[in-house]
Amino acid sequence: MPSLSPAIAELRRAVRTALLDLPDDSTVVVALSGGADSLALAAATAFEARARSIQVVSVTIDHGLQERSAEVAASAVAKAEGLGIRALSERVHVACSGTGTGGPEAAARDARYAALRRIAIELRARAVLLGHTLDDQAETVLLGLARGSGAASLMGMAPARTDDEGVAWLRPMLAVRREVTRAFCAASDLTPWDDPHNLQDRFARVRVRERVLPVLETELGPGIAEALARTAEQLREDAEAFDEMIHETIEDIVEHAEAGISVSVAALAANPAALRNRIIRLVADSEFGASLTRTQTVEVARLVTDWSGQGPIDLPGCTAARQGGRIVFTAR
């Protein structure tokens, strides 16, 4: 018997680990673009699922942003069916001309995730598997660092999270290099689709991949991608500890107010800046769905630390104002 390819063994092991907490006979969705990463993930998942009687459904999202996108989606469906997977494809409308926040990439991602979430709920799937690799994680961390987006961006992508509907979003390959997925496809006689957008340097992520990371590897030595991924993992551990502290603290210092919510000034002042700012961001997000920038967060914090009678601060979806001994967030 020929020996198993190291790439196949590595990916199957990664998927097996990700599926451990799922019950037998459950259903999982694999997001399949047809590229090497998602195709390798689909194939590894199909293999590992058989021993657990887990039903695998691939979902290919056609964003309609490239010529022949319908043909690419149909090819991905055919490849999934060749793996013995039930395959679905859906065309989505990307409501962005490229001028909105995040541009067409962000709009396409939002449309894709919304469709995957809806389909997973319809199928009563326990999990959605995504094909992000260690290289994707390193690129995400480096982009977050360049943009000054703070620890939230530097944490990169979580290997697992569960949404409000109880669907687990799993990234089994965050410790797997991109080159391994290509080796998997070659060893499995699978021909992946090469997205032409991955070669267009008008996209920041492509420039990071093709220019920045290679320069860092050349000038600083190998292992940069792995180091960036480790940084994300360490920051995520810190953030989880912080979140536990915040949720324990917030119950004692937050009260509901008319058309909003209020937070004790004295309690905020007693906390270190890092914890205070996280509380402010959490309150705005949980109550109003507002994602505050660093500048906005600091301005709200000044109502606590540098109070000189300044008026309300306009924030996305709400305002923040100091009223007596409390910071009151009110819906706009």
MOWOCOR-V990502 format. One record per backbone hydrogen bond with DSSP energy under -0.5 kcal/mol. CO is the residue of the C=O (numbers start at 1). NH is the residue of the N-H. If there is no record, write none. Layout:
co=[CO/CO]
nh=[NH/NH]
This chain:
co=[5/6/7/8/9/10/11/12/13/14/15/17/19/23/26/27/27/28/29/29/30/30/31/34/35/36/37/38/39/40/41/42/43/44/45/46/47/47/49/49/49/50/52/55/56/57/58/59/59/60/60/61/62/66/68/69/70/71/72/73/74/75/76/77/78/79/80/80/81/86/88/90/92/93/94/100/102/103/104/105/106/107/108/109/110/111/112/113/114/115/116/117/118/119/120/120/121/126/127/128/129/130/133/134/135/136/137/138/139/140/141/142/143/144/144/145/150/150/151/153/159/161/163/167/168/168/169/170/171/173/173/176/176/177/177/178/179/180/181/182/183/184/185/186/190/193/195/196/197/199/200/203/204/205/206/207/207/208/211/212/213/214/215/216/217/223/224/225/226/227/228/229/230/231/232/233/234/235/236/237/238/239/240/241/242/243/244/245/246/247/249/249/250/253/255/257/259/260/261/262/263/264/265/266/267/268/272/273/274/275/276/277/278/279/280/281/282/283/284/284/285/290/293/294/295/296/297/298/299/300/301/301/302/312/313/315/317/318/319/320/321/321/323/325/325/326/326/327/327/328/328/329/330]
nh=[9/10/11/12/13/14/15/16/17/18/19/20/22/26/55/126/127/57/31/129/32/59/33/193/39/40/41/42/43/44/45/46/47/48/49/50/50/51/52/53/54/53/25/28/86/30/88/32/61/62/90/63/92/69/72/73/74/75/76/77/78/79/80/81/82/83/83/85/84/58/60/62/94/95/96/103/106/107/108/109/110/111/112/113/114/115/116/117/118/119/120/121/122/123/124/125/124/168/29/170/31/173/137/138/139/140/141/142/143/144/145/146/147/148/149/148/153/154/155/156/171/169/166/163/128/170/161/130/174/134/176/134/135/180/181/182/183/184/185/186/187/188/190/189/192/195/198/199/200/201/203/207/208/209/210/211/212/213/215/216/217/218/219/220/221/227/228/229/230/231/232/233/234/235/236/237/238/239/240/241/242/243/244/245/246/247/248/249/250/251/252/253/254/264/262/260/331/257/329/255/327/268/269/270/271/271/276/277/278/279/280/281/282/283/284/285/286/287/288/290/289/292/297/298/299/300/301/302/303/303/304/305/306/314/320/318/332/315/330/313/323/328/326/265/266/323/328/263/329/321/330/261/319]
